[in-house]
Amino acid sequence: MSILIRNGYVIYGEDFEIVKADVLIEGNSIAEVRKGINESADTVIDASGRVVSPGFINLHTHSPMGLLRGLADDLPLMDWLQNHIWPREAKLTPEYIKVGAYLGALEMIKTGTTTFLDMYFHMDAVAEAVLDSGLRGYLSYGMIDLGDPEKTEKEIKEALREMKSIEKLNSERVQFVFGPHAPYTCSIALLKEVRRLASEHNRLITIHVSETMAEIGQITERYGKSPVVLLDDIGFLGSDVIIAHGVWLDSRDIQILARNGVTVAHNPGSNMKLASGVMPLQKLINAGVNVGLGTDGAASNNNLDMLEEMKLAALLHKVHNLDPTVADAKTVFKMATLNGARALGIKAGIIKEGYLADLAIIDFNQPHLRPINNVISHLVYSANGNDVETTIVDGKILMLDREVLTLDEEKILDDAEKIVGKIG
Amino acid sequence: MSILIRNGYVIYGEDFEIVKADVLIEGNSIAEVRKGINESADTVIDASGRVVSPGFINLHTHSPMGLLRGLADDLPLMDWLQNHIWPREAKLTPEYIKVGAYLGALEMIKTGTTTFLDMYFHMDAVAEAVLDSGLRGYLSYGMIDLGDPEKTEKEIKEALREMKSIEKLNSERVQFVFGPHAPYTCSIALLKEVRRLASEHNRLITIHVSETMAEIGQITERYGKSPVVLLDDIGFLGSDVIIAHGVWLDSRDIQILARNGVTVAHNPGSNMKLASGVMPLQKLINAGVNVGLGTDGAASNNNLDMLEEMKLAALLHKVHNLDPTVADAKTVFKMATLNGARALGIKAGIIKEGYLADLAIIDFNQPHLRPINNVISHLVYSANGNDVETTIVDGKILMLDREVLTLDEEKILDDAEKIVGKIG
């Protein structure tokens, strides 16, 4: 299988240089990028007036939560979780979660996301949706033991069961990740065992850390230290760990994250909507911490649009620091692409020969993206997910001219709508 | 001319109640809203799976600035203005501004804006574009005299010339508004004369007030009082005044605005991107001040998408106050619709019998807007401008199924692109 994308504005290489060029995809990777490629190809896409961008990497989400979109807004985090989200999640069967996963996959494909790091439950059901959709999914089962040793054992058993189930799919695109929920919901015993298992099975770990002030208070009271210091002290941290949120990090925390090569998945939309706070982006970047971008779940965002998320990230940090020069367009664009790929250890996130063919073609023939004065600026500040026209993952076209080829869009929307009465 | 919109989810009345109903438009106003209207109509629109929303009212923008979109980002306000925007604006001929106005009108129609309050120059050129487009435009010439009496006279003359030119168009849809730029760029003499003329000609006034901390410093140094106190002291304020931004308002300022019935046009995207600061939304609302919503120009946003702007408003104030209950979805939706109409004194901004037929039909048959758990939440938190399918102003269809009927989209995009080299 080969694809030739002609005449687009290509965002090329690590520096995101804009070049008018053709892109040749062979198999699952980018074979060539240059002007006037004359090879024949199985599929030829005319990208005139369009931008060929690395696909977006959503580094923290809960993909099936689209089912809960709009069911509870404008509420404090704990009220939201305890009285609205958790009671509804208790009603989610594997079957419902699969419907949510399909809805999430559809939304991601339609907005140019090519890879995502997920945390939810019944991830074997999610894995099937990911496999079908053509997306690249890193899937973690969110473990919560609340300090109960019986629950610890049960959670680890479930995680390993889901790992094996996902491994059986035998797809490079669908990977298991360990996902202890957070230091305030997991015991030290669970966290230590997860660390051991992740190293043994060569798997990544993702975990919510320092999302709210309340969490900091709780952990400090229980352990006499910050969540990050706690995780460092038990040997949990490493370059295979991706912490989500990292809103309330102090200078010592940031140094620890930098020293251990930990990635932080920033979720500006969710942090703003739940009023969790503003993460110290500039300090993290200055300390050399790898920072990626995520949407969080659609119940606290309320969408999975990485183009919108880039704008939120840029604007939030400018106003918070009263400095318009921070979180510039290129920095934020890199967070949404290359930094995510680095965190996951995949050769993706940029368009360059030899890299995975994970990309999005964005239609710039629209009034809000004209004149084409600055491609990266337009993607960060002017565009939104609906501007994505074509999405390619692993050298396969998932959406062409807004038509999703791998999934039955109408059926997924209908299925999602049918669940409303059952969990609302 | 009559239009019947069938089977949509209609956002009805002042309380934005969601009803499954039909909407009958006769002439330029809404004749009837109820289930099962059987009247015949010139045009019938099937709105199944769609939301019929009041059109959005952009209460502060500079519509031709799309031409400068992306030309200068991530810069401090004064560097941005003095070294990038003003030198380019100096090159803008009436002909170029008309191209920019067409681009802006196109963008607004495509994102469901039906009315806008504009400030720029060569507004007679802008007025032609507005007239053609079918939008409802309130157009002000931005006056700047920098304390030079000769310039004062010149600016007033130009404003009156543009007023007469716009009046000659003889269209209810295109109205002249007085637009002294700001207290720091206009003399007291100019402001007083504008106040007198506005009352004489029964015209609204719009002006930038308290946008940046630097402005507060400058005005306080020059006059020994805040910009709002200054304007109050010279008798400038009234219920016909719409101030843009209002970021740095203290409690006394807020009381003055409330007492005078002044409207504030909030521009969260621009205030965030230029790092101007966070306006005191809660305090203004609590004081009973009417607050509308605007995008500001596309050079500091960088689009004119009111759906995106609603999300920015909600999220900004939640995180700034560390309180997720503030700026809830309905409050923000009202800012973008009814509050804008109130400021302009038009019977619009809601869908109700007898109100102007200014509305947007939004396609909810999309993954990021499903399940339809909460229509207003989805519009504020999940939707974006591209979701708007049909835009109706004054009982006339400007866009149907994403096709703009009043303007030549391709020509406008081409014309805008051609200008790049000339002002870049």
Interface residues (C-beta under 8 A of the other chain):
Chain A: G66 L67 L68 R69 G70 L71 D73 D74 L75 P76 L77 W80 L103 L106 E107 K110 T111 M213 G269 N271 M272 K273 L274 A275 S276 G277 V278 A298 N301 N302 N303 L304 D305 E308 K311 L312 A314 L315 L316 K318 V319 N321 L322 D323 P324 T325 D328 A329 N365 Q366 P367 H368 R370 P371 I372 N373 N374 S377 H378 Y381 S382 N384 G385 N386 D387 E409 I412 L413 A416 E417 I419 V420 G424
Chain B: G66 L67 L68 R69 G70 L71 D73 D74 L75 P76 L77 W80 L103 L106 E107 K110 T111 M213 G269 N271 M272 K273 L274 A275 S276 G277 V278 A298 N301 N302 N303 L304 D305 E308 K311 L312 A314 L315 L316 K318 V319 N321 L322 D323 P324 T325 D328 A329 N365 Q366 P367 H368 R370 P371 I372 N373 N374 S377 H378 Y381 S382 N384 G385 N386 D387 E409 I412 L413 A416 E417 I419 V420 G424
